[in-house]
């Protein structure tokens, strides 16, 4: 008979394997559903219940699998990591599926240290990787100490949300610079853009399809921020403008963590304005830029629904933006006309 001292660890390992297999099956199904809905082309939107980035430490395994299935995003990161060819790579935010760890190893890395804030995701990552070459550390990057003999040559991190700063990338990479000096970073830089739009109109069919997709009947409320995909290009009223930008390799990054802008948009007098659309662009490295407005990646956009207003005779609209990215808990303020986000009440 098998000793209980051997049986219990064996059963625990089997249970872990079954959980990982079930998570992968669920993740693949979730990713297929996401891409199938996205390809239908109608506006998909969900009201944000809290500020951008508040869920970053509790993303579900299914959600992260959808990112893993993003061929455009993954190819951009794979190419950038391969071009660096670093032997010692530090990843921040490896998640349970560890795609960037795998890319680093495939590109010649001899050792990878991966940091993951989610304890369950970190455990799942440990079960997946080769412990002889990869060390997975659980915790926030600012609280984790690297092995004493490890000096990163490259830092990688898929820390970009629908906005450049919302998942804490500026603060995290500024802290990395302080601790480890000038190190190459993938992604190299990112910025966020905004453009005024016409009021978003959802047909009855669009509303029904959103209800079928999310289980929520969509309603548009002034001052409410929405997670949105497939926003119609025809509704944009001007050229987009940058309202936050960060070079993650720059020594001045620490001085750019707070940014304020007054943006002036030229719009035909008499035009009705009903919203602001926000999205992110990233220079993954010097060779590849991704613009998340084009819908080819799994990054969505944000839509801020406004009190409707008409452009005056001067043909201009002022938008005030503010971001405080000094910590991972980023805060924003957007103001245009009678609408402020977040609202005072």
N, C-alpha and C positions, 0 to 999 in steps of 0.2 A: 504494500500500500504506500501511497505518497504521503510524506510527512506534512502535517498542517502548516509547518513553517515554510514549506514550498508551495502548498496549495493556495494559501491566501494571497501571496504576491502574484501568483499566476492568474487567479481569478480577477484581481484588481487590474492587471495588465490587459486581460481579455475585455473587461468592461470598458476600459479606456479606448481600446481599439474599436469596439462597437460604437461608442459615442462619437469618435472621430469619423468613422464611416458614415454614421447617420447625419453628422453635421455636414459632411461633404455632399451627400445626397440632397439634403435640404438646401444647401447653398447653391447647387447647380440648378435646382428647380426655381429658386428665387431669382437667380440671374437670368434664366430663360424668360421668366415672366416680365422682368424689368425691360429687357431688350425688345421683347415682343410688343409691349405697351408703347415703348419709345418710338418704335418704327411706324406706329399708326399715325403719328403726326399731329394729333389734336393736342391742345394745351392741357397738360397734366399739372394740377396744383394742389398743394396742401397748406393750410394755415400753420405758421410757425407758432408753437405754443410757448416758446421761450426764445431768448436771444440766439443768434447764430453761434454755433460751436458748443452749445451747452451739453450735447450728447456725445462729444468726441471721445470721452473715456469709457463709454458704455455702448459703443456700436455693436450690433449683433453680428454673430458669425455669418449669417446670411447676407447682411449688408456688405460686410468685408469681402465675401466671396464675389459679389457683383463687381467690386473694384478689381479683384483678381482676374475677372473675366473680361475686363476692358482691354481689348487688343491694342487700341491706339495708345492708351496710357502706358500699358506694360511695355510695348515696343519702344516707346520714347525713353523710358527709364532703362530698359535693357541696353539700348544703344549707348546712352550716356555713361552707364557704369562700365561697359566694355571698353569705351574709349579711354577711360581713366586707367584701367588695368591695375588698380591698387592691390597690394598684397595684404594689407590690414584694413578692414572696413568696419566702420561703426554704423549700425542702423538704429534709428529711433522710430519706434512704432511699428514693429514687425508684424503685429497681428497674429492670428492663429495659422495663417496660410503661408507666411514667410516668402512671398515671391521675390522681394529684393535680396534677401539672403541667398536664395537659389541663384539669382542673376550674378551676384558678387562671386560666388564659388565657381560658377560656370565661366566667369571672366578672369579667373586666375587667382582669386583671393586665397591666401593660405590660412587666414584666420578671420572670423567674423564675430563681433560682439553685437548682439541685438537686444534692445531695450523695449519692453512692452509694459504699458501702464495697467492694462487689464490682467488681473491675476489668472483668470481662467484661460484667457487667450495665451498668456505666457506659458502656462502648463501645456496647452495643446501644441504650441510651437516647439517646446522642448521634446515632446514625443515625436515630432516630425523631423527634426534636424539631426545631423551627425554631430554628436557631442564632442568628438575628437577635434572638430574644426570650428564648431559654433558654440558660443556661450550665450544663453538667453537669461537676461536679468529682468526681474519684475519690479516695476515702480516707475515713477516719473523720472525723466532724464536728469532733472536738477537734483534729485535725491539719491541717485545711484552712483556708486563708485566703480570705476572700471578696474579690471585686473591690473595689478601693478606693472606687469611686463608688457602691457598692450598700449601701443601708440598708434592712433588712427591716422591713416594716410588719406582716407576719404570718408566723409560722413554722408549717408543717404537717409532719406526720410520722406515717405509719402504723407506729408503733414499739411497738404493743401486742401481746403474745403472749397465751397462755392465762392468764397472770398479768400484772398491771399493770406490773411492773418488769422482767420477764425479758429483754426485748430492749434494756434500757438506757435507756428513756425518761426516768426521773427524773434520771439523771446527765447525759444529753445536754441536756435542757431546762434544768437548773440551770446548765450550762456556757454555754448560749445566753444566759441571763439575765445571767451575769457579763460576757459579751463584748459584748452588744448592748443591755443594759438591759431595761426593762419592755416586752415585746412580746407581743401577743396570740398564743395558741397554739391550734391544732386538732390533736389533741383537747385540751380544756381541763383535764380531770382524769380520774383512773382509780383504781379500788380493786380489791382481790382479796378474795374471800369463801371461807369454809370451812364445811362442815357434816359432822357424823358420819353414817355410813350403816350399814345392815345389811351383812353380808358379801355381796359381789357373787356371784351365782350365774349361771353360764352353762350353759344346756342343751346337750346334745350337738349339737343343730342349730345353736345359736349358735357353738359351737366350730368346727364344720365351716365355717360361713359366714365366720368370722374367718380360718380357715386359707385358704379360697378367696380372700379379699380381700387378705391380707398374706403368705401363704406361710409363716406361723408358727403352730404349734399353740399356742393360748393356755393359759397356766398362771398361777395367782395365787400369788405368793410374798410372805409378810409382809416389809414394809420396802421393797418394790419400788414405784416410781412408774410409773404407766401414763398414756399419752395415750389419752383415751377420749371417745367420742361416744355419745349416746343412753343415758346412764346413767338408769335408771328413777327417776322422781320418787318412786314409792312406797317406795323404799329409804331416803329421807332421814328422819332421826330427830328433827330439831329445826329451829328457825329458824337460817338461816345468819348468820354474824357476819363483820364486816370485820376483816382482820388486817394489811392494808397499804393506805394511801391516800395519794394525791399530787395536789396542785393544781399543775399545770404552769405556771400564771401567778403563783403566790404568791411574794412575796419571801422567804418562809420555807422554800421548797422545799429549799434547800441544807441546812437544819437537820433535814429530815425523811427523809434518805436512809438512816438506820438506824432500824429500828423493831422493838420487841419487845412481845409481847402474851401475857398469860395469859387464855385464853378459857374461860368456864364454861358448859357446855351442860346444860340441864335435860332429862332423858330418863327415861322410866318405869323404875323399879327392876326389875331382872331382865332387861331388854332386852339382847340380844346386839349388840355393836358390832363391825364388821369392817373399816371403812374410813373414810377422809376424802375428801371431794370438794372440789376447789378450782376456782374460776373467776373471771372478771373482769367488771367493769362499767365503762363509760366514759361520762362526760359529754362528748360530742363538742363541744358548745357549751352555752349556757344553755337551748337549746330541745330538744335531743335527747339521750336516754340510751339506751345499748344494754346489755342484760343478756345475756351470752353463754350463760347457762344455758338459755335457751329454745330453743336449737338452730336459730334462724332464720338465723344467720350461719355463716361458715366457721371461726370460732373453736371449738375443742374445749375440753375440761376436762382436769384431772388427777385421777387416783384413786390414793390411797396405800393399799395393802392392809395391814391391821394384823393382829397377833396377836389372835385373837378374845378378847373379854372381856365380862363381864356387868356391867351397871350395878348399883352397890351400893344399900343402903337409902336413902342420901341423895339418890338420883336425879340425880346430877351427873357430868359427865365434863369433866376439865381437858385443854385442848389448849394447848401452848406453841408459839409461832411466833416466828421471828426472820428478818429480811431485812437484808442489807447491800447497798444499791444505790448506793454512793458512786462506783462505776465502772460501765462497761458490762458488766463480768464480775460479774454479780450472784450472791450466795450466799444460801442459805436453810438453815434448820434447823426441822424440825417434830418435836414430841415428844408422844406420848400413850401412857400406860401403859408397856408393855414395848417399844414401837416408837419408834425414832428414825430420821429421814431427814435427811441421808444417814447411813447406819449407820456406826458407829465402825470396823468392819472393811472 
